[in-house]
Amino acid sequence: MNQEVEQSPVVLSVQHVAKSFRLPTEQASGLKQAFLNWARGIKGYTEQQVLRDITFDVHQGDFFGIVGRNGSGKSTLLKIISQIYVPEHGSVQVNGKLVPFIELGVGFNPELTGRENVYLNGALLGFSREEIDGMYDDIVAFAELEEFMDQKLKNYSSGMQVRLAFSVAIKAQGDILVLDEVLAVGDEAFQRKCDNFFSEVKKDPTKTVILVTHSMDSVKKYCNKAILIKDGEIIESGDKDTVADRYTLENVAVKPSDAKQPSDDENDEVEKYPAGLNERVPFLKVWPISEQLSDGEQPFRFEVEYEFHEECPFYLAISLIDRKRGGVVCDSGSVRMFKTGRQRVRFNIPVASFNNSDFKLLVSLRVDGATPEGPTDMVAFTNEENSCSFAIRNAKNKDYALISERVLDFVQE
Amino acid sequence: MAQVVKSLRDRYRYAIVVFKELVKTDFQLRYQGSFLGILWSVLKPLMLFAVMYVVFVRFLKFSDGTPTFPISLLCGTCLWSFFSESTSMGMMSIVNRGDLLRKIHFPKYIIVASTTMGSMISLGINLLVVIVFGFFAHAQFTWRVLLVPFSILQLYAIGLGLALVLATLYVYFRDVAHIWEVVMQALFYATPIIYPISMVSERGYGWAADLLMLNPVAQTIMDIRHNLLAPQYTPTVWTMIQNPFIRLIPYALSVFILWLGVHVFRKRQSAFAEVL
């Protein structure tokens, strides 16, 4: 089956596409500003490289996923594929009729009836009246809006509008469908219909779908190939599961570019220490030892590195945070430390009893409070970038509850 | 070769489909929610005409003394409404349809063309009114009526050309809207609509009258009046200017404006989606 797909013709070929945008630094949508900028010799904008050297092929029959975090450039890529933007370098070759859905219901007008909107929307997607006549009944039936087609669109509920738009989108007889995060619409019954539709399209070897989404479930369910984009580059491509897992990791891990380098920072004095740290505790960080994408079978091992020079009793307190459901899962309390200076201490936490989730390890460094019996005072803590994130993904785990039913379950009396 | 022909036809087909649908929608929405609906297409120029007639013909005595002057005034008003509407609405059209441009790829000139075509439909209705009124207002319908479509085509070309230039400029500089408003006001007074061109020439400004006639809009309006209503009474660039080359200037200008519009628009259109 996979072999067959490999040999099918290329319907979309993206070669070395690069794109940068000019971000205006000053309000320049007026003649005066344009003239002043010109006279003073300033450009009035900064260039931002959104995509650099993107290359991939999509074959006929593929269900192709494009994933990436917000701002990674995937929407720009989609617009270039749909020929809305012109790439600076490189080329995009499309064979067949490409129907783009950057947004559902392009050109929908609230003052027109549902019927008129279907024809208008269809025309913008490149279908003549006769062609839409042919698919009209299908569209209406799929949207389940038979009684409402002669009502003005402004009298539709927002869910109805989306249903209508989505029906036009998927009933449109294009060869290549480009869909941008449109799966999460409609009520449950409608979702199920969409689900069926996607499963059908997936089987149809003549249809190609390019899907941009944040939902790794959809990627794993429908796609047969995917790419992961980060900072305008493809950092993972090919197998959908690898891409989906890598994406999950990207989301829990902190981008290295975020880590501040005080030496080349302009505000050297002000921002000498990142949030949570200070001159008493210039360094406190949690390092992962185990893989950050864990299957949960083994305890998660990590290391806390700190720097503290005062000769008084001090403690580390570690909390495990559940990022998906929120809340502190467990807390170590104050653990007495004895070595001063720059030190590394190893810990581990068994995670086998958890279902799939994303976690964060927060550490704070504490000293005795005013009275030794009372609560300890926090001197430093790890901020987002000094904390350690990890995720548990295992096929045998469920997603809903935090604690697995293997460990904790209700017992009927 | 066959591939090229096929792809050309495909591209063309899409443009026509979108064009038809946009014209239809625009026209449907134009009088949306108004009580009299499409009737306004007829009423508006008539009411404008009534105001001008009372002010300029009755009170200020602007007239060339011919019996067809009132109907000429009505005709001129309709033609001017078309020109002013097509250019100013065409100018806004790209920006107003920005949501479409950002989300779908299609020939962008269609937006401008469909907007100006909407004004053209109004003009068609208005001209029907002019013709009907013409029967009661001493209009001389002769074989020359057959020449009118050419002049209307010319007027459309001027309107479309200017709309394309203005729409392109308006994407980058919103000031254009205000500038154009003033220019239109100036052009309106520079065009013999509310006053007869003879009023200028009779007062010893013959050169000024000739100059005004070189404005392609004035030339077209006078041509249409001449051919449609009063070949006997309406002077045109043909009757006023003897030099055959100077006569051709307004026609050449019309072609130039259309070429300029298409050229400027085509050069800039690929960036519209990013700028908007």
Contacts between the chains, C-beta under 8 A, distances in Angstrom:
chain1	res1	chain2	res2	distance
A	21	B	274	6.7
A	29	B	172	7.2
A	29	B	173	6.9
A	29	B	174	5.7
A	30	B	173	6.3
A	30	B	174	6.6
A	30	B	175	5.6
A	31	B	173	4.9
A	31	B	175	4.4
A	32	B	175	7.7
A	34	B	172	7.5
A	34	B	173	6.6
A	79	B	102	8.0
A	79	B	273	7.4
A	82	B	104	7.3
A	82	B	105	5.6
A	83	B	105	4.0
A	84	B	101	7.4
A	84	B	102	6.7
A	84	B	103	7.0
A	84	B	104	6.9
A	84	B	105	5.1
A	84	B	273	4.9
A	85	B	273	6.0
A	85	B	274	6.1
A	86	B	270	4.7
A	86	B	271	7.7
A	100	B	103	7.7
A	100	B	104	6.3
A	100	B	105	7.0
A	102	B	102	7.5
A	102	B	103	4.4
A	102	B	104	7.2
A	103	B	103	5.0
A	106	B	99	7.6
A	106	B	100	6.2
A	106	B	103	4.8
A	106	B	104	5.1
A	107	B	99	7.9
A	107	B	100	5.6
A	107	B	104	7.8
A	109	B	25	6.7
A	109	B	29	6.8
A	111	B	29	5.7
A	111	B	32	5.1
A	111	B	33	7.6
A	112	B	25	6.8
A	112	B	28	7.0
A	112	B	29	7.5
A	116	B	25	7.4
A	116	B	28	7.4
A	119	B	21	6.5
A	120	B	21	5.4
A	120	B	22	8.0
A	120	B	25	5.6
A	123	B	17	5.1
A	123	B	18	5.4
A	123	B	20	7.4
A	123	B	21	3.6
A	123	B	22	7.8
A	124	B	18	6.2
A	124	B	21	7.4
A	124	B	100	6.8
A	124	B	104	5.6
A	124	B	106	6.6
A	125	B	104	7.4
A	126	B	14	5.0
A	126	B	17	6.8
A	126	B	18	7.9
A	126	B	106	7.7
A	127	B	17	7.1
A	128	B	13	7.3
A	128	B	17	4.8
A	129	B	17	7.7
A	129	B	20	7.9
